[in-house]
Amino acid sequence: MVFILILSTACQDGEAKIDDSPLPAMAAPPYLCQYIPLKAVELMTGTRDPLVRGYFDLTSAGGLGDGDCAVYQRDGDRLKVLQIGLTSLGSSDGVEEQIRLGALPLPEILPGAVGSYFKDPDSKNNAAYALLVRGKAELGIDLVIGVEGRDNAADVAALMKLIAPKLITDAGAPGPTVSPSPEKD
């Protein structure tokens, strides 16, 4: 009787379980493209041992940095599952527009930075996006294929918290605002 119970439980567990544990709170090696924690990528994409193309140069664009990192499934059609890009052409207008259209604002990750994140409601691949802008530095995360059953929007927001402090340099910090001095009579 015990054997039958164990066998029926094993059959029920035959379906792949979703690892819905949160992304790590701290970035730790190994890294993809020098800065992207592999563990976080594996959790949010469901892709183990991914193919990776790209790099970041944090010294280019006057210290603002640029580059990208593309992550692909290793087997099958080698589909792209994640794209991360850093540019020096950022503007808070894009973030404000996304929020106006329903994206959620990112919590403060870096002083002077604004960001947004959302899950594409029409995506059959659980796509989600995050954008963070600080001065002219812009960091974007496109989760092209996310794991079904995970909170994909929370995943891109958590990944942004892990990588933005390393990829957006102090060169992107907005300068101090100068208040006009009061005129003396």
C-alpha positions in Angstrom: 0.0 0.0 0.0 2.8 2.4 0.8 4.5 1.6 -2.5 1.3 2.6 -4.4 1.1 5.9 -2.5 4.7 6.7 -3.3 4.3 5.8 -7.0 1.2 8.0 -7.4 2.9 10.9 -5.7 6.0 10.5 -8.0 3.7 10.6 -11.1 2.1 13.8 -9.9 5.5 15.3 -9.4 6.6 14.4 -12.9 5.6 17.8 -14.2 8.4 20.4 -14.1 8.1 22.6 -11.1 8.6 26.3 -11.4 11.4 27.8 -9.3 9.5 30.8 -8.1 12.2 31.8 -5.6 13.1 35.5 -5.7 16.2 36.6 -7.6 19.3 37.0 -5.3 19.4 40.2 -3.3 23.1 40.5 -3.9 25.0 40.0 -7.1 27.5 37.2 -6.9 29.8 35.4 -9.5 29.7 33.8 -11.9 28.8 36.8 -14.2 27.7 37.0 -17.8 29.2 39.9 -19.8 31.2 40.9 -16.7 28.3 42.3 -14.7 25.2 40.1 -15.0 24.8 37.4 -12.3 24.3 34.0 -13.9 22.0 32.7 -11.1 19.5 35.6 -11.6 19.5 35.0 -15.4 18.9 31.3 -15.0 16.0 31.9 -12.6 14.2 34.5 -14.7 14.7 32.8 -18.1 14.7 29.1 -17.1 17.7 28.7 -19.3 20.6 26.8 -17.8 24.2 27.2 -19.2 23.1 29.9 -21.7 25.0 31.2 -24.7 26.0 34.8 -24.2 27.2 37.5 -26.5 28.3 41.1 -25.7 30.3 43.2 -23.3 30.1 46.6 -21.6 32.7 49.4 -21.8 32.2 51.7 -18.8 35.0 54.1 -20.0 33.3 55.0 -23.3 31.0 58.0 -23.9 32.8 60.2 -21.5 32.6 57.6 -18.7 28.9 57.0 -19.1 29.6 53.6 -20.7 27.9 51.6 -23.4 27.4 48.1 -24.5 25.0 45.2 -24.4 24.6 41.6 -23.3 22.4 39.1 -25.2 21.5 35.8 -23.6 20.3 32.8 -25.7 19.0 29.3 -25.1 21.8 26.8 -25.8 19.7 24.1 -27.3 16.9 24.0 -29.8 16.5 27.2 -31.9 18.9 29.2 -29.7 16.3 31.8 -29.1 17.2 35.0 -27.4 15.8 35.1 -23.9 17.3 38.3 -22.5 18.8 41.5 -23.8 20.5 44.2 -21.6 21.7 47.4 -23.1 23.6 50.5 -21.8 23.7 53.7 -23.8 24.7 57.3 -23.3 21.6 58.6 -25.0 19.2 58.4 -22.0 16.3 60.7 -21.3 13.8 60.6 -18.5 11.1 61.4 -21.1 11.0 57.7 -22.1 10.5 56.6 -18.5 7.8 59.1 -17.9 6.0 58.0 -21.1 6.1 54.4 -20.0 4.7 55.2 -16.6 2.0 57.3 -18.2 1.1 54.2 -20.3 0.8 52.0 -17.2 4.3 50.9 -16.3 5.2 50.9 -12.6 7.9 53.2 -11.4 11.1 51.5 -10.1 12.0 52.2 -6.5 15.1 54.5 -6.1 18.1 52.4 -7.1 20.6 55.2 -7.7 20.4 58.8 -6.5 19.0 61.0 -9.3 17.8 58.0 -11.4 14.3 57.3 -12.6 13.0 54.1 -13.9 10.0 52.0 -14.8 9.2 48.3 -15.3 6.3 46.3 -16.7 5.2 42.9 -18.0 3.9 42.9 -21.6 0.2 41.9 -21.2 0.0 40.6 -24.8 3.2 38.5 -24.7 2.9 34.8 -25.2 6.5 34.5 -23.9 6.1 36.3 -20.6 8.1 39.3 -21.8 8.9 42.0 -19.3 10.9 45.2 -19.5 12.8 47.6 -17.2 14.3 51.0 -18.0 16.5 53.1 -15.7 17.9 56.6 -16.7 20.4 58.7 -14.7 21.4 61.8 -16.5 22.3 60.6 -20.0 23.1 57.0 -19.0 20.3 54.6 -19.8 20.1 50.9 -18.9 17.4 48.8 -20.4 16.4 45.2 -19.6 14.3 43.2 -22.1 13.2 39.8 -20.8 12.3 38.4 -24.2 11.2 34.9 -22.9 10.4 34.7 -19.2 9.4 31.7 -17.1 5.7 31.0 -17.1 4.4 31.2 -13.6 7.0 33.6 -12.3 6.5 37.3 -11.6 8.4 38.4 -14.7 7.9 42.2 -14.0 9.4 41.7 -10.5 12.3 39.7 -12.0 13.3 42.6 -14.3 13.0 45.1 -11.5 15.1 42.8 -9.2 17.8 42.4 -11.9 17.9 46.1 -12.4 18.6 46.5 -8.7 21.5 44.0 -9.0 23.2 45.4 -12.1 22.5 49.2 -12.2 24.9 50.2 -9.4 27.7 48.5 -11.3 26.8 49.6 -14.9 25.7 53.2 -14.4 28.7 55.1 -13.3 29.0 58.3 -11.3 29.6 60.1 -14.6 25.8 59.7 -15.2 24.9 61.4 -12.0 23.0 64.6 -12.5 24.9 67.7 -11.4 23.9 69.7 -8.4 21.2 72.2 -8.9 22.1 75.7 -8.3 19.6 77.9 -6.6 19.5 81.5 -7.6 20.9 83.7 -4.9 18.5 86.2 -3.4 19.0 89.7 -4.7 20.0 92.3 -2.2 18.3 95.6 -2.2 
